[in-house]
Amino acid sequence: QVQLVESGGGLVQPGGSLRLSCAASGSDFSINAMGWYRQAPGKERELVATTTSGVRTNYANSVKGRFTISRDNAKNTVYLQMNSLKPEDTAVYYCTAVVEIRRSAFTLWGQGTQVTVSS
């Protein structure tokens, strides 16, 4: 069984920074892509950023230039560095990964971590 465990959320003032981490644990799996989504109250879940092996990245327009996604393949971990945070970044952030287990692909989700940007 493969699991995603997130950490790093919290309360931060506008203009501040946070770093989210998400580690995949388990056995006999490989990871194709990892990323972050977020869901604010009353809104649908939306893509924040994705990466394949840490080389190709994709960002939502709303976070370009402020957020950076990176990946440590040796640790099966993806990070989201969030700078210049705005109140509208407040949401539950979910880690996601496309993993391959015994030649079958699965999309996994973490439990979510709350990010609150407020003064």
N, C-alpha and C positions, 0 to 999 in steps of 0.2 A: 504494500500500500504506500502511495506517495502522498505526502502532505505538504502544504505551503503554510509557513508560519511567518506572520508579519510582525514588525515592531517599528517604533519610532514616531508614532503619532502623538498629538498633544495640543496644548493651547499655546498660541504664539501671537504676538502683536502684529498689526499690519506693517509690512516692510521687513519682517523677520524671516528666518530660515528654519527649515526642518529637513531631516533626512530620514526617509523611510527605507526599511530593509525587508526583504522577503527571501527566506531560505526554503529550498525544496529538500525534503528528506525522504528516504526510503531506500529501496534496493532495486537493482536491475532495471534502471530506466535511463533514458536520455531526454534532454530538453531541446526542443526545436526553437521555441520563442518564449519570451517572458514580457510581462508588461503590467501596467497599472490602469485601472479604471476608477472612477469615483461616482458617488451618488449623493446628491444634496437632498435635503428634505423636500418632498413633493415633486422631485424631478426624476427623470429616467437616468439610469446608469450611463455614463459616457466615457469614452476613451480619453486617457490622459497621455500615455506614451507607451510605445512598445519597442522591443529590440530583438534582433535575431543574432545570437552569439556576441552581442555587444558591438557589432559592427554597423549593421543597418539599424537606424532609429526612425521613429515616426512620432510626431507630437501633435496634439490638438493645437489649433491656432491660438487658443486662449492662454496657453502656457509656454509657447515658443519664446526662447530668450530668457526665460525665468527658471524653468525646470530642466534638469538633466537626468536622463536615465543611463544607467551603466550596469554592467554585469560582470560578475566574477565566475567564470565557468568552472574553475577548480572547486569552488565552494557551492556551486549551484544556487547562487544568490544574485538577486537583482536589487538595485538601489534606485531611489528617486530623490535627488537633491532638489529641494524646492526653495528658491530664493525670491525675494521681493514679494512675499505672500500678500494676498489681498483678501478682504472679507469674503469675496465671492469664491474663493478657493475652499471655503469651509464645506466639508463633506466627509463621508466615510470613504476611505480609499481601499480598494481591493486589488490585491496582487492576483495575477493570472499567469498560467503557464500551459503551453501545449507540450505534453510529454509523450514519449513513445515507450510503450511497455509491450515487449514481445510482439513487435511489428504492428501494434495497434496504437492509434493516436487518441489521446484524451485531453480535454480541456479541464484544467483544475482551477479552483478559486480558493483564495485565502479567506479567513474569517472576517477581514475588514479591520481597519484601524481609523479611529476618529481624528480628524484634523480640524481644529477650530481656530480661525483667525479673527481676533477681536481685541479691541483695546479695553 
